[in-house]
Amino acid sequence: MKQLQPMRRYKPATLWLLCMTILLQLGAGARATDEQKFVQVSLVSLIATPDKYDGMLVMVKGIAHLDNKTSMYAIFLTREDKRAGNGLNGIYLVLASSLANVDRFNDNYILVRGLFEAKNKGHLDSFSGSLTNVDLIRPIPLDIK
């Protein structure tokens, strides 16, 4: 019968590094899985074929209309649509309570993430649909030359 080898003693720094590596890998896997639940779709597709995406978790890009004073949140195809208030070329946003100070992204090109509802036309039923429970708003830099 084999005799068991005594356990090697690891330095605390080595154990800490090993634990942190494992935790970081687990966290990265969870984030990737979370992102994979969402379908990335163009704003044009959402507007043109809303029933196709109804009830789906989507990520979409557009021009931000984010006004905390009036609690009016939407994304539009173009800045001209935003300025004209052309809701047919926009999607109404219902923000999750966890989002704050979003008006700093107003009039920027942004990525938003939420649940698409084709039949919910937003404020005054004037939009092409709504994204509810929006939990992510991220500015997208435009590299126009």
N, C-alpha and C positions, 0 to 999 in steps of 0.2 A: 504494500500500500504506500502511495506517495505521501510524503509529508508536505503540508501546506507551507508555502513560502510566506514569510512575514510581509505584511503590507508595507509598501514603500511609503515613506512620509513625503507628502507634497508640501511645497512652500505655500503659504496662504495666498501669495500673489498669483501663483499658478492656478490654484483652485478658483480664485476670483475670476481670472481671465477665462477659464473654461466655462464657468457658470454664465458669464456675460455673453460669451459667444453663442451658447445654447439659447439663451433668452432672446438675443437679437435675431437669431434664425427663426425662432418661433414667432416673433413679432412681425418679421418681414413676410412670413408665410400667411399670417392672418390678414395683413393689409392686402396682399395680392388676391387672396380669396374674396375679400370684401369688394375690391375693384372689379373682379370678374363677374359679380352679380349684376353689374350695370352694363347696358348695351350702349355703345357710343353711336350716336345717330346725328345726322345733320338737321339743322333747324328747318331747312327746306323740306326734308322728308317728314318731319313731324307735322308741319303745316299742310303738306299735300296729301298725306295718308295717315291722318290721326288715328283711325280705327286700328291700323296695323300695330300701333305702339300702345294702345290703351291698356292701362294696368301694368305696364312694364317699368322697371327701374332703368332710367336712361341718364346718359351724360350728353350734354349738348352745349354748343358754343354760340354766342351771339353778342350783340351790343347791349350793355347793361343800362336799365333804367331802375335805379335803386335810390328811393327817396324815403328816408326814415321819418321825415316830418309828416308826410301824408300816408305813410305805410303802403306805398305803391311800389311794387316790385315786378319787373318783367324783363324779358330779353327780346330783342328785335333783330331782324335781318340786317338792317342798315341804320346808320345814324339819322338818315332822312326819315325813315319810318318812325324812329323814336321821337324825333322832333315834331313830326306831324301827328303823333299819337295813333298811327295806323296799326291798330290791334290785330287786324287780319294777318299782318306780317310779324306777329309776335306771340309769345307764350307768357301767360301770367305766372308769377312765382309766389308760392306760399312757403315762407321760410320756417325752418325748424327754430325753436326757441333758443337753441345753442348758438346761433349766429348773431353776432353783434357788430356794430360799426361798419355795415356793408356799404353804406353810402359813399365810402372812400373809393369804391370801384365804379361809381356812376360814370356813364359814357365811355367806359373801357370795354374792350373785347374780353369776354370772360367765358369760363367753363363752369357750368352748374350741373348738379346731380340731384335727382329726385324721382318721384313716382309720377308718371305721365297720366293725366286724366283727360281724355278727348272730349267728354261731355261737359266738363267744368270749364266754362268759357271765361272765368275770372270776373274782374270788376265790370259791372254793367253788361255782362255777357258779350264783351266786345273783343275778345281774343280768340285765337284759333285753338286754344286748349290751355291746360294748366299743368305746371309741375308742382306737386305738393311735397311737403316734408323735405324741402331742399336743405341738405345738410353740408353742402360744399359749394363755395363760390371761390374760384381761383382766377386771377387775371392772366391773360394770355398775351405775351408781348408780340406785337406786330413788327415784322422786319420788312418795311416797305421802303424801297429806294427810288 
